[in-house]
C-alpha cells in the first residue's frame, strides 16, 4: 500500500502544473462526425457509431462509439468506447498536448472529470501513467490511477 500511495503522490506532482484545461474549451460548441447517429428525445440519449470524432475547442475524442447523455443540460456525460478510444487536449496555450487512451473514456461535464478505464494511459509533458482506471480531475489539477484489484500482477505504472 505505501508504494501505491507514493505513486499517487508522484502523479499529483507530475501533472499538477499542466492539468488545467484551456478555459474556453468547455465554452466552445461540440462538433461530432460519425457514420451513424441515433437520437432518442425521450431518454435524452444520442449514440454516434462508426469512426466517431468529437471536437470541442482543443479537445478531440476519437472512438468507435460515443454516447452523449443529457441529464440536466446538453452533454452532461459523454462516454466514448473503442479499441482503444483516444482523447487529446491542450491544457495551456504554450504546453504540449495531453493524450489519453482507454477502452472507455467518460467525461463528466458538471464534475470537470475524465475517467479512463481498461488499458488506461495518460501522457503529458513527457510523463506517462498507466493503470486499469485513471481519473483526471481537470479543475483540481489531480490525476488518480488505480490497478485492477482482481489481478495482483497488474499495477499502476508511472514513467
Secondary structure, 3 states (H helix, E strand, C coil): CHHHHHHHHHHHHHHCCCCCCCCCCCCCCCEEECCEEEEECCCCEEEEEEEEEEEECCEEEEEEEEEEECCCCCCCEEEEEEEEEEEEEECCCCCCEEEEEEEEEEEECCCCEEEEEEEEEEEECCEEEEEEEEEEECCCCEEEEECCCCCCCCCCEEC
